[in-house]
């Protein structure tokens, strides 16, 4: 059974490709390599002993998207990761984000409609909740006005899917709202490979420990949390990859209750930035150079998931803890 994975050489995409191959799926990857490396394909092949079909393609080119689907008429499901994701960059270049994250989704859905394809999984984000009124955050929490164009593209993407599902009975889709993915495959063959300066906490931590970065900046220690730093729900990328396979099977086996569903993916536990630093130092035996600086615009105080719905409806539960995830991230960094 052939599954298309867009952005399949990215951080979460590559781990999901491995999980799919391990479950016996045939995978074809689309990636334009704008924020990934072709070397990731070698890592996937090394882990799985299979080399998935790879197509270098920019999904912003509508004609190329149409040609791709013409040539791959046997696709049974799509997992859509391909998107720009740096919050700061999205503020500076909003049109780039709207074009890349919205147009590409529409072009894929148009091809699905034309060819009566179904089974679509959308890579969404807990950013749609903003600073939630209640913690932990359930799927029923209100979607708040986005803090950035990036966040807005995730909200708009979900709205497009919801509207399309209402208008097309055969279309089935699931939006997976990730909390904070971290870690790497235990083989250290694939992991988080940021291009340029890392935008996320964990690669900045591991690069600082490795001497690539001089020191880590902790943005604010005056939040109303136990140690004054922001709290997030850090989920191991291997758990996240497994959740995509489970969600895909839900669609393929027609177990979905509605033709559009939303699930939170997290651990259900929050860790502060200082807790993450201390845990990293413990598992890596490295002393981390860091400094406290002012708050960063757009950062919310605290976010962690209520995973009850994913646990019960998907039958999925995160298996790894923060120590496992940080140890794997450090092993990956040392392998670079």
N, C-alpha and C positions, 0 to 999 in steps of 0.2 A: 504494500500500500504506500503510494508516494505522497509525501508531505512536503510542502514548500515552506521554508524558513527564511523570511526576509531579515536582513541584518544578522545572518547566521554565523558570521565570523566575529561578531561583537562579544562582549563579556557574557551576558546572560544567554544570548543566542547560541554561542559555541557550546556551552555546557548543556543546553537543551538539545542540540543536535546529537551530542554524545548519548544523552539519555534516550532519545528516539531510536538511534541506531542499536543501542543495547536491548531495546524492546522489539527489534525486528522490523522497524519501519524503514522504508527507502526514503532518503532525504535528498532534496535539491535545495541548494543555498543560493540566494541572491544577496549580493553585497556590493556596494560601490567603492569600498575600501577607504572611505573618507575619514573614518575614525576607527579603523581596524587594520590588520596586517594579513597578507596572504599566508604568512608563516603559521597562522592559527590553524589553517587547513592541515598542515603537517602534524600539529599537535592532536587534532581530532583523529586523524588516521592512525597515529601512534597508539592512542588509547583504545580505539575501537577495532583496529585492524581492518578498517573499511575507509575508503576515500569517497565521501559523498560527492555527487555532481555539483560543480560550482559554476555560477554564471555571474561574471562581473557586469553589473547593470545598474544604471541610475533610474530609480523608479519615478523620477520627475519627468522622464521622457515617456509620454503617453503611448507613442507609436511602438517603442521598444517593449513596453509592458504588454501591449496587445500581441506583439510578435512572440513574446515569451510564452504566453498562455496558448497561442496557436500551436506552438511546438510541444507544449507539455499538457496535452488534453486529458491526461490520466491522473491529475492531481486530485487527491481526495480530502485534503485539509490544508489550511494555511495558518501558520503562526507568524504574526507580524510584529517584529521587533524594530525594523528599520526606522530610525527617527533621530533627529538631533536632540541632545539632552542636557546641554550645559545651561543652567539657569541664568548665570551672568551674561553669557553670550546672547541668550534669547532676548534680554533687555536691550542690548546694544544693536542686535540684528533681528528685529521682530519679523520682518517680511521673509527672511531666509527660513525662519522656523515655521511660519504659516505655510509657505510653499512646500517645504520638505516634509513636514509632519501631517499636513492636511491633504494637499493635492495627491500625494502618493497613496494615501488610504483610499481616497475617492477613485483613483484610477484602478486600483486592485478590485474594489467592490463593483465597479462598472463591468470589469471582465468577468467577475463571478456571476453577475446578473445575466450577462450576455450568454454565458455558457451553462447557466443553471447549476453553478457550483455552490456548495454549502460548507459548513464546518470551519469557522473562523475564530481564532484566538487573538485578542488584542492585548498588547503590552501596555498596561496603564500604570497608574501611580497613586500612592496615598496623598500626593500633592493636591489632589482634587478636594480633599477635606479641609485644607488650610489648617489653622489652629482650631481643632475640634472643640466643641463646647463640653463634651464628656469624653473621658478616657476609661477603658480602652475604646477604640473607635470601631463601631459596627458598620456594616454596609448601608444601614439606614440613616447614618449621620448625614446631615445636609451637605451638599456640594457647595462650597463657598466661592466667592469671586477669587479668581486666580491671582497669585502674587506676581506671576511672570508670564510672558508669552509662552514659554515652555509648558507651564502648568495649564495654561488656557488651551493649548493644542491637545492635551490629554482629555480635558473636559469636552471640547468640541468633538474629538474623535469618538468618545463614548456616546455623545448625542447623535452623531451621524449613524453609528451602529444601531442604536435604539430605534431611530426613525426608519432605517433601512429594513430592520427586522420586522417592524410593524407593517411595512408595505409589501414584504415578500415572505409568504408563508413558509417556503422551503428553506429559507436562510436561517442558520443557527450560529449564534456567536456567544462567546464568553469574554468579558473583560476581567483581567487579573490585575488587581491594584496592589503593586509591590510596595513594601515598606523599604527597608534599606539593605539591598543585596551586597554581600561581602564574601570574601574567601576565594577559594580556587579548587580545581580538581585535585584529589589527593595525590595524583601522579606528578603534579606540578608541571604538566605538559601544556595546560591552558590555564588562564587566570585573567585578572583585570589588567589590561594593558593600555593605560591612558596615553593618548598622543599629546605630548607637551606637558605642561604643568597640570598635575592632577586636580580635578574639581571636587573629588570625594575624599572623605576623611581617611579611609583605610589605606589606599595607595600612597597618600601623603605621609602617613605614619610609617609604612614600610620603606618608602624611599628615603625618609629622614633617618631611620635606623640603619639603612644601607649606606648612608653618607652622600646620597645623591642630592638631598635637600639639606640646607643648613639647620633649619629648625621648623617645627610645626607651630602654627598659630591657632590658638584656641579662641574662638570668637565669642567673648563674653563669659564672665563668671558671676554675673549679677542677676541671673534669671531666678524666679521663685521656685527653684528645685533644691534638692538636698545639698548638692555641692555647688550650685549656682550655674552649672553648665547645661546645655540643651540635652534633651533625652530623645533617643530614637530606638526603633525596633530593628535590630540588625539580624537579617536572615541569611543563612548560608546559601550560596548560589546553587549548591547541589540539591538542597531542598526545593529551591525555586524551580530548578530544571525538572525535577520529578513532578512538581505540581502541574507543569505544562502538559506532560505526558498524560497524567490522570485526567486533566480537563479535556484534552483532545479525545481520549477514549470515551469520556462522558458524551461528547457530541456524536462520535462515530457509532456508539452503541445505542444512541437515541434515549439516553437516560435523563436528558435535560428536562426540567419542569416547564420552562418557557423557552421561546426561541432566542431570547437574549437574557443573559444572567451576568451577575457581577460577584466577584469574590475577593476578599482581602487575603493577601499572602504575607504572613509575618510569623513571629514566634509567640506573640502575645505578651512579650516582656520588653520593658524599656531599659536601656543603659545610657548613662550620661557620657559625655565626651571624656571626662576625667576617669570614669570607670573603664572605658575602652582603652585609654592610655595605660592605666595601671594593669589591666588584664594582659595587654600586649607585652608590657615589660616582663610580666610573670611567665608567659608562655615562650617568649623569644630569648629571655635572659639578656635583653638589651636595655640600656638606659636611654630614654628618649629625650632629646632636646626640644623643649617647647616653651612658649611664652603666652601669657594671657593678653589679648588685644581687645579692642572694642567690639561690640556686637556687629554682626553683618546684616545688612538690609535684606529683608525677606525671610530671614530665619524664623521659624516658629519655635516656641518653647519646648513643646513635648508632643510626641506622637508615637503611639504603639497600638497594635491591632487587637481587636477581638476576633479570634480565628474560629469561633464556634461554627459558623456557616460552612467554611471550607472543611473543617473537621468532620461535620455531620453529612453534608451533601456530597462533597467530593470524596470523603473517606481519606483525606490527606492530613498529615500532621508533620510539622517540622521535627526532624530527628536530631539535628546538630545544635550545639550550644555556641555561645560567643567564643569560648576558648578554642573549640574545634575550628571555627571559622578563621580566627586570627592566626592560629598556628598554620593553617593551610595557606593563608595569604603571605605569611612570612616565608614559608617554604618556596612558594612561587617566586617571590622577590629574589630569594637567594639563587634561584635557578636561572635568573636572567643574565 
